[in-house]
Amino acid sequence: MKHYQHILVLVNDEQDGPLLLHRANQMVHQDARITLAHILIDYRAMNYISDSMMNDAGSSQVIEIKALLNHLAASSPWPVTTRVIISLDKVRALATFIRKQEVDLVIIGHHNRLFGVLTSRSMAFINHLDVDCFICHIPPD
């Protein structure tokens, strides 16, 4: 099996986070790095006029996801960094992050449900990223 140097784990929520981090911990070796990340929509970029309600909603999402990522990172036996990526164009922002941080593996969760292939963000990432992607099945609740 290939030894990856930097594994990026894209966490969506508390359901997939522990499972995806567990997979990364199984694949990591001593010299590798793990980064937990979450991608949020940049509500401020869509806000053409000042709307404190929208800014507050965006800020609370960032706080919530940072708390989740830090909780997950603390549970890992390996050193883990966390990152929140905020952008209107998720794929472009992720590709830029991957290039700048020299990521060579992305671990993404996927739910197998009706029309999941058509609506899955995982498939968009697979089709547009230039690094290895590992898709991990997320079982239903």
N, C-alpha and C positions, 0 to 999 in steps of 0.2 A: 504494500500500500504506500502511496505517495505521502511524504512528510510535508505537511503544510506549515508555512512560517507564520501566517497571520489569518486566523479564522474569524470571520464576521458572522455573528448570529443575529438575525433580524427577528426581534421579539415583537409580537403583536399585543399580547395581554398576559395575564397571570395563568391562563390555561395552557398556552403553548410555551411560555418562557422556561419553566423547569425542564420540560422534555427536550427542548432544543439545546439548552445549556448542557444537559446530561449527554446528549450526542456529541457536542463539541468536546466535552471533557474526555470522552472515549477516544476521540480522534487526535487529541493534542499530544505533543511530545515535549520534552524538557525545554527546548529552545524556542518553542512557538508562543505566539500571543493570541489571546482571545479578546474580542471586543463585542460587547452586547450593544445593540443599537435598536432604535425605534424611529420610524419616519412619520413626521406629522405634517399636515397641510399648513402652509403659512397663511393663516387667516389675516394677518396684518397686510400682506401683499394684495389681498382681495379687497381690503378696506379702503375705499377711495376717499371716504370722509371719516373723521374721527368718531369712532364708535367704541366707547369704553366697555360696553357689554361684550363685544366681540374680542377685544383685547383681554378682558378678564377671563373669558372662556379659553382663549389660547394659552394664557399664562397658567391657568389651573391644570390644563392638560399636560403641559410641560412638567409642572411640579409632580403630578401623579405618576407620570411615566418615569421620571428620574428616581422617584422613590421605589418603584417596582424594579428598575434596572439595578439600583444599588442593593436592594434586598437579594436579588438573584446573584449578583456578583459576590456578595458576602457568603453565599452558600457553596461557592465553587472551591474545590481543593487547589485549583490553579489561579494565578493572578489574572484578574479580569478588569478591563477598562470598560467604561460605559460612554455612550454618545447618543444624543438626540439630534436627529437630522431634520431640519425644518425647511420645507421648500414647496413650491407649487408643482414642480416637475420632479416627482419622486425618482424616476429612473435616472434622469440626468444627474440629480444630486447624489444618488447612490453611486453612480459610475465615477463621478468626480472624487467622492470619498474613497472609493476602492483604489483609484489610481494614486491619490496623494498618500494614502496610508499603506500602500503596497499589500493589499489584501489578496490572497490567492485562493481562498475558499469562502463561499457564502452559504450559510445554512438557513433555510427558509422552511416554515411550516406550511402545510396544505391540508385543508379539510376535503375529504371525498364526499361531496354532496351533489345533488342534482344541479346541473349547470355550473358546477364548480370550475370546470376547465375554462368556461367562457368568462367567469367573473373573478377568477383568482388573480391576485396581484403577483403571486409567485411565478405564474407563467409569463407575465410581462417582464419580470426580472430575468428569467432564464433566456428569453428571446433577445434581450438587449445588453446583457453584461458579457464581458470578455474574460471572465474567470470561471473556475469550476463552481457549480452550484449543487448543493445536496438538499434534496427535498425530503422532508420528514413528515410522514403522515401524522396528523393530529386526530386522535380518536374522538368521536362525539362524546358529549358530556355524559 
